Amino acid sequence: MRAILRSLADDDADDSAPDVWLTHLETGWTLAVFSSGLLQLEADATKEPLRELKGDFDIALELWTILAEGDIARLLKANWREVE
């Protein structure tokens, strides 16, 4: 996970793919991380709102780890802003 997140800061990174993401298949939640520091959390096929926050590498790694563990209740406790 660290290497994938670090690829966002790589000067040789492909500008056509400015984000990386992790999906927890059992729950359908996806956390996308953009090179700008924007994090977006969304649930597939549910009525859950899109959530965003600004974060750094450490926050992204922590949230990805929580998502990988499937602890959605803990993940939702982060300082998300709902997007309409």
Beta strands, then each sheet from edge to edge (+ up, - down):
strand 1: 19-24
strand 2: 29-34
strand 3: 38-43
strand 4: 50-54
strand 5: 81-83
sheet 1: 1+ 2- 3+ 4- 5+
end
